[in-house]
Amino acid sequence: MISTFKFGAIKMIKRLLIVLLCSIGIVNADVLRTFPNNTVFGTLQAYEPPYIKLEEIPNGMLGKSLGMFLLDDKIITLSPATIIRDQQNNNHVQGFLNNFYKQPVAIQPDFQNRAWVIWALTPQEVEWVKEHNLNHWK
C-alpha cells in the first residue's frame, strides 16, 4: 500500500516537472537576449577573412532600396577567437558567417575594437534595435 503511493507520487512529481520545464521553455522562447552596452548592430554585407563589412540596419523599404546612399558602412576585423552565435545562441566556427550574409547581426567588440562575439538577430531583436534607435551609428 505505501510503496504504491510512493510510485504514484513520484510519477506525479515527474509529470509536474516536465510540464513546468516545458512551460518555462515556451515562455523563454520569446524573451530577447541581452547585449553588452558597446554592442554594434548592423547588417552583414561581406565576409572576407579576417574582415567583415557591416551596414546600418534600415528602418523600412526606403532604407533598403537606397541603402548604398543613405546607410553608413564600416569594416571590422575579426578577433582570432571570434565567437559566432546563431539565433538560438548555438556556437559556430567562423566559416558559418557566410550564412549571415545580408542578415542583421550584433557585434561585441573586444578591447582592440575587433569583433569578438557575433550574434545573428531574431526578428524580435531587430524590432527592438529599431525601437531603441540602435540601428544607426553616430
LUMFISE-642258 format. One record per residue (C-alpha): x, y, z; residue number from 1. Coordinates in pm, 1 decimal, padded with zeros to 6 digits. Each point is the difference from the previous one (the first is absolute). Layout:
N
{X->X	Y->Y	Z->Z	pos->NUM}
...
This chain:
138
{X->00000.0	Y->00000.0	Z->00000.0	pos->1}
{X->00272.7	Y->00250.0	Z->00094.9	pos->2}
{X->00227.6	Y->-00092.4	Z->-00292.2	pos->3}
{X->-00288.7	Y->00047.1	Z->-00246.8	pos->4}
{X->-00055.7	Y->00348.9	Z->00142.6	pos->5}
{X->00371.2	Y->00081.8	Z->-00033.2	pos->6}
{X->00010.5	Y->-00103.5	Z->-00366.5	pos->7}
{X->-00316.9	Y->00195.2	Z->-00074.8	pos->8}
{X->00140.2	Y->00309.8	Z->00171.2	pos->9}
{X->00331.5	Y->-00031.0	Z->-00184.2	pos->10}
{X->-00179.8	Y->-00030.3	Z->-00335.5	pos->11}
{X->-00210.9	Y->00304.9	Z->00083.0	pos->12}
{X->00306.9	Y->00203.2	Z->00096.3	pos->13}
{X->00177.6	Y->-00101.7	Z->-00323.4	pos->14}
{X->-00301.5	Y->00103.4	Z->-00205.9	pos->15}
{X->-00021.8	Y->00334.6	Z->00178.7	pos->16}
{X->00371.2	Y->00062.3	Z->-00057.3	pos->17}
{X->-00031.5	Y->-00081.4	Z->-00370.2	pos->18}
{X->-00297.2	Y->00235.4	Z->-00036.9	pos->19}
{X->00184.2	Y->00270.9	Z->00193.9	pos->20}
{X->00318.7	Y->-00032.5	Z->-00206.5	pos->21}
{X->-00194.4	Y->00000.9	Z->-00326.4	pos->22}
{X->-00192.6	Y->00311.6	Z->00099.8	pos->23}
{X->00321.2	Y->00175.9	Z->00100.6	pos->24}
{X->00154.9	Y->-00087.6	Z->-00334.9	pos->25}
{X->-00299.9	Y->00136.3	Z->-00187.2	pos->26}
{X->-00002.5	Y->00323.0	Z->00201.7	pos->27}
{X->00374.9	Y->00053.5	Z->-00045.2	pos->28}
{X->-00022.0	Y->-00049.6	Z->-00376.8	pos->29}
{X->-00141.2	Y->00353.2	Z->-00037.7	pos->30}
{X->00243.1	Y->00167.7	Z->00240.6	pos->31}
{X->00261.7	Y->00222.3	Z->-00161.7	pos->32}
{X->00367.9	Y->-00060.2	Z->00063.2	pos->33}
{X->00191.1	Y->00274.4	Z->00176.5	pos->34}
{X->00299.8	Y->00157.1	Z->-00169.9	pos->35}
{X->00289.0	Y->00196.7	Z->00155.6	pos->36}
{X->-00010.6	Y->00381.4	Z->-00013.2	pos->37}
{X->00270.3	Y->00030.4	Z->-00265.8	pos->38}
{X->-00176.0	Y->-00235.6	Z->-00245.3	pos->39}
{X->-00017.3	Y->00110.1	Z->-00364.3	pos->40}
{X->-00310.7	Y->-00098.5	Z->-00197.7	pos->41}
{X->00009.1	Y->-00027.6	Z->-00377.9	pos->42}
{X->-00061.9	Y->-00206.4	Z->-00310.5	pos->43}
{X->00284.1	Y->-00226.3	Z->-00111.6	pos->44}
{X->00091.3	Y->00104.0	Z->-00355.5	pos->45}
{X->00322.6	Y->-00192.4	Z->-00059.6	pos->46}
{X->00220.5	Y->-00261.0	Z->00164.3	pos->47}
{X->00358.0	Y->-00000.3	Z->-00122.7	pos->48}
{X->00217.0	Y->-00144.6	Z->00275.5	pos->49}
{X->00127.0	Y->00160.2	Z->00216.8	pos->50}
{X->-00245.2	Y->00283.6	Z->-00076.1	pos->51}
{X->-00374.5	Y->00045.0	Z->-00004.9	pos->52}
{X->-00192.0	Y->00290.4	Z->-00147.4	pos->53}
{X->-00304.9	Y->00131.8	Z->00186.0	pos->54}
{X->-00271.8	Y->00238.7	Z->-00107.1	pos->55}
{X->-00254.8	Y->00175.7	Z->00218.3	pos->56}
{X->-00330.8	Y->-00184.5	Z->00038.6	pos->57}
{X->-00259.8	Y->00180.6	Z->-00214.9	pos->58}
{X->-00327.5	Y->00113.4	Z->00155.8	pos->59}
{X->-00226.8	Y->-00068.7	Z->-00295.9	pos->60}
{X->-00023.8	Y->-00066.5	Z->-00371.1	pos->61}
{X->00148.1	Y->00341.1	Z->-00089.1	pos->62}
{X->00309.5	Y->-00078.7	Z->00204.2	pos->63}
{X->00033.1	Y->-00342.6	Z->-00162.9	pos->64}
{X->-00034.2	Y->00128.6	Z->-00353.9	pos->65}
{X->00224.5	Y->00304.3	Z->00048.7	pos->66}
{X->00236.7	Y->-00167.5	Z->00245.8	pos->67}
{X->00318.0	Y->00070.9	Z->-00190.7	pos->68}
{X->-00078.8	Y->00374.2	Z->00012.0	pos->69}
{X->-00163.5	Y->00038.8	Z->00341.2	pos->70}
{X->00162.9	Y->-00256.8	Z->00226.9	pos->71}
{X->00350.5	Y->00010.5	Z->00144.8	pos->72}
{X->00226.1	Y->-00301.9	Z->-00020.2	pos->73}
{X->00315.4	Y->-00103.4	Z->00180.7	pos->74}
{X->00262.6	Y->-00270.6	Z->-00019.5	pos->75}
{X->00075.2	Y->-00193.1	Z->00318.4	pos->76}
{X->00288.8	Y->-00238.0	Z->00058.5	pos->77}
{X->-00079.9	Y->-00340.5	Z->00146.6	pos->78}
{X->00173.1	Y->-00101.6	Z->00319.6	pos->79}
{X->00195.2	Y->-00328.0	Z->-00016.9	pos->80}
{X->-00241.5	Y->-00131.1	Z->00262.8	pos->81}
{X->-00323.8	Y->00132.1	Z->-00152.1	pos->82}
{X->-00310.2	Y->-00175.1	Z->00130.8	pos->83}
{X->-00284.6	Y->-00041.1	Z->-00249.9	pos->84}
{X->-00351.6	Y->-00056.4	Z->00137.8	pos->85}
{X->-00314.0	Y->-00072.5	Z->-00197.3	pos->86}
{X->-00353.7	Y->00107.0	Z->00093.1	pos->87}
{X->-00026.8	Y->-00287.5	Z->00251.6	pos->88}
{X->00334.0	Y->00102.1	Z->00160.6	pos->89}
{X->00184.1	Y->-00307.5	Z->-00131.6	pos->90}
{X->00373.5	Y->00051.3	Z->-00060.4	pos->91}
{X->00146.5	Y->-00047.0	Z->-00349.6	pos->92}
{X->00338.0	Y->00027.6	Z->-00174.7	pos->93}
{X->00095.2	Y->00315.7	Z->-00191.8	pos->94}
{X->-00086.0	Y->-00156.5	Z->-00336.9	pos->95}
{X->-00363.4	Y->-00000.2	Z->00112.7	pos->96}
{X->-00005.3	Y->00379.3	Z->-00050.4	pos->97}
{X->-00081.8	Y->-00060.3	Z->-00367.8	pos->98}
{X->-00348.1	Y->-00103.7	Z->00120.4	pos->99}
{X->-00051.4	Y->00347.9	Z->00151.2	pos->100}
{X->00040.8	Y->00184.1	Z->-00334.0	pos->101}
{X->-00249.8	Y->00290.7	Z->-00020.8	pos->102}
{X->-00129.3	Y->-00094.2	Z->00347.9	pos->103}
{X->-00013.4	Y->00231.8	Z->00302.5	pos->104}
{X->00265.9	Y->-00076.6	Z->00258.7	pos->105}
{X->00123.3	Y->00132.9	Z->00332.5	pos->106}
{X->00374.5	Y->00029.0	Z->00053.2	pos->107}
{X->00176.5	Y->00037.4	Z->00331.1	pos->108}
{X->00347.4	Y->00146.4	Z->-00052.9	pos->109}
{X->00299.2	Y->-00102.3	Z->00209.3	pos->110}
{X->00246.4	Y->00243.4	Z->00159.1	pos->111}
{X->00171.4	Y->00056.0	Z->-00340.2	pos->112}
{X->-00332.9	Y->00070.6	Z->-00174.5	pos->113}
{X->00003.3	Y->-00333.4	Z->-00185.1	pos->114}
{X->-00314.9	Y->-00212.9	Z->-00027.9	pos->115}
{X->00004.1	Y->-00231.5	Z->00298.7	pos->116}
{X->-00357.5	Y->-00134.0	Z->00015.0	pos->117}
{X->-00240.6	Y->00006.1	Z->-00296.7	pos->118}
{X->-00368.8	Y->-00083.4	Z->00048.0	pos->119}
{X->-00255.8	Y->-00055.4	Z->-00275.3	pos->120}
{X->-00303.3	Y->00203.0	Z->00102.9	pos->121}
{X->-00353.1	Y->-00134.3	Z->00018.1	pos->122}
{X->-00283.6	Y->00205.9	Z->-00156.4	pos->123}
{X->-00111.9	Y->00106.4	Z->00350.7	pos->124}
{X->00352.9	Y->00119.0	Z->00082.3	pos->125}
{X->00017.7	Y->00196.0	Z->-00326.7	pos->126}
{X->-00325.4	Y->00176.9	Z->00090.2	pos->127}
{X->00139.3	Y->00072.9	Z->00348.3	pos->128}
{X->00316.3	Y->00147.5	Z->-00156.1	pos->129}
{X->-00210.6	Y->00224.5	Z->-00227.1	pos->130}
{X->-00227.0	Y->00110.8	Z->00286.5	pos->131}
{X->00303.8	Y->00107.1	Z->00203.8	pos->132}
{X->00171.1	Y->00167.2	Z->-00302.9	pos->133}
{X->00305.5	Y->-00223.1	Z->00032.0	pos->134}
{X->-00007.7	Y->-00083.8	Z->-00372.8	pos->135}
{X->00172.4	Y->00326.1	Z->-00098.8	pos->136}
{X->00353.0	Y->00088.8	Z->00101.7	pos->137}
{X->00094.9	Y->00343.0	Z->00121.6	pos->138}
